[in-house]
Amino acid sequence: MSKSSHSLHFRLFKFTVYALLTFNILLFFIHGTLHEAIDSLGWVILLATFEYESTSLEEVYSSHFEKWALFAVQCLGYGLAMFATWRYIGEGEWVDVLNSVTWLLVCAVLAYDVYSPGDYDGFEWKVRNGIKTLLYTILVAVAVWWGYEGLQHEAGLVGLLDFYDAALWIACFAVIELNVFDFERPEETTASKTA
C-alpha cells in the first residue's frame, strides 16, 4: 500500500470516528445526565487539542498567543472532566470514576509524548508504551463491563450507551496515538514544542 493510500484510509477512519463522536454527544445530551454531558464536552475539548497538537509535532507554535490559547482551552477541558469525575465520586459511581481517572492518566502520558518526545527507541519510550498499554487495557475492561451491563434488563439503553461511548472514545484516542506513532522514529530525538 502506498503512503498516500495509507494516508487517505487514515483520514477516512479519523473523520468517521469524529462524526460518530458528534452523534454520541447528541445522544448523551438526550439520554444521559447533565454531568455525563459535561464530561463528554470536556473530553471533546481535550481530544480536539490533542488532535491539533499531535498533527503538528514537528512544528513550533506560531506565536505565544497560540501556545497560551491552547493551554487555556486544555485547562477548560481538564476542568470539565475533573468536575464530572468529582460528581461521579459524589454519587458513588465507581466504574465511572475508574474510567475518568484512567482517561486523565492517558492524557498525562500523551501530553508527555507531545511536549517531551525524547528518544523513541529507548527505555523511557518502552516504559511509556507499557503504561499506556496498561491504561488502555483498563479502559477496554470498563467498556466490556458496560456492554455486559447493557445486556441486563436493569441497565437497558443507558448501559449500551455507556458501552458505545467507551468504545468510541478508545477509537478516538487511537487516532491520536496513531498521529504520535506516525511521528515516532527510532534512534531520533525530536525537539519538544516550544514557542
N, C-alpha and C positions, 0 to 999 in steps of 0.2 A: 504494500500500500504506500502510495506517495505521501510526502509530508503534507502537501496541500489537501489531499483527500482526507488524511487523518485530521487535519485542522478543521475541515468542513464538517466532518462527523462529530467532532468535539463541540463545535459551535452549535450544531443542531441539538445535541444532547443537552448542552448548557441552557439554551433558550427553552427547550421543552420542560426541563426541570423548573426553571424560573416561572414559566407560565403556569405550571401545576401549583407552584408555591403561591402565586397570586390567587388562584382559585381556593387554595387551602385557607388563606387568611380570611376570605369571604365566608367560608364555612364556619370558621371559629367565631366570627362576629355574629353569625346567625345562630349557631348551635352551642357555642362554648360560653364560658363565664367571662366576665369583664377582665379579670386578671389573666385569664388564658389569652384573651385578645391582646392585652398589653404585653404579655410575654412574647407572643408572635411578632408584634410590631418591633419590640426591642431587638429580637433576633434577625428580623429583616434588615434593620438598620446596620447591625453588625455584619451580616452577610454582604450587604452592599459595599461596606467599607473594605472588607477583606477581598471582595472581588476586584475592586478598584486597585487596591494595593498589590495584590498578587499577580495582576496582569501587567504591572509596570515595575517589576522588581529591579530591573537594570537601570531605571531612570531615577534621577534625583527630583525632589519637589521643585516645581516651577517658581515657588515663592514661599515666604513664611506664612502668608495667608492660607495657601493650600494646605500646608502642614498643620496649622492650628485649627483650620476649619474641619479637617478630617479628625483631628483629636477631639474637638468639641462634639462632633457627630457620634464618634465612638463612645464618648462619655455618656451621651444621651442613651445610646443603645444598651450599654452596660447598666446604666441606672434603671432602665425599664426592666431589663432581665433580672436584676437583683431584687427589684421591688416585687416582681412576680414570685421569685424564689422565697422571699420573706413571707408573702401571702400563703404560699404552699406550706411553709413551716407552720404558720399560724393555724392553718386548717388541718394539719396533721396528714397532708397528702405526701407521704414519704417517698413513693415511687417518683412523683413529680419533682420532689426535692433532689433525689438522686440524679434524675435526668438533667435538671437545671445545673446542679453543681458540676456534673461531668462535662456538660457543654461549656461551662465557664473555664474549666481546666483545658479543654480542647482549644478554646480561644487563646488561652495563655501560651500554649505551646505553638500555635500558629503565629501568634504575634512575635514570638521569639524567632520563628522561621523567617518572618518578613523583615524584622528590624535588626536581627543579629544572625545572618545566614551562616557564617562560619565555614568550616571545611566540610563539604558534602560527602566525604568518604572516610571520615574519622570516627573515633569512638563516640564523641559527643553527638554526631548525627545519628548513629546507631541507637544511642540511648533515647534521643528524642523520638525516633520512629518506634522504639519499643513502648515508650509511654503512650504514644498516640494509638498504637495497636491495642493496648490495654483499655484505653478510654473508649475507643470505638466498639470494642467487644462488649463493654458495659452498656453502651447505647443500643447496640443490636439486641442484647438480652432484655432491656427495658421495652423495646419495640415489640419483641416476641411476647413478652408478658402482657402488654396492652392488647395485642392481637388475640391472645388466649382469652383475656377478659371480655373482649368484644364479641367473642363467640358465645359467651354466657348470657343468659336472659337478663340478669340484673344490670349488666353494663350496656348492652344494646348498641345503639348508634354512637353514643359518646365513646365507648371503648374502641370501636372500629375507627372512629375519627382520630383518636389518640394514636392508634397504630399507623394509620395513613400519615398523620402529621410527623411521627417519629421517623418513619421510613423516608419520607420526603426530605426532612432536614438532613438525614445522613447522606442522601444523594446530593443535596445542595452543597454540603461541606466537602463531599468527594470532588466536586468541581473545583473548589478552592485548593484542595490537596493536589489535584492534577495540574493546576496552574503552577504550584510550587514545585511539584515533581518535574514538570517540563523545564523549569528553570535550573534545577539542580544539575551540576556537572561534577563528576568525581574528580578529585585532586585539584579542584579550583576553589578559590576563596573569592567571594563576591563582596564588594563593599556594601555595607548596610545603607538604607535610605537616609540621607541627610539633606538638609536644606542648603 
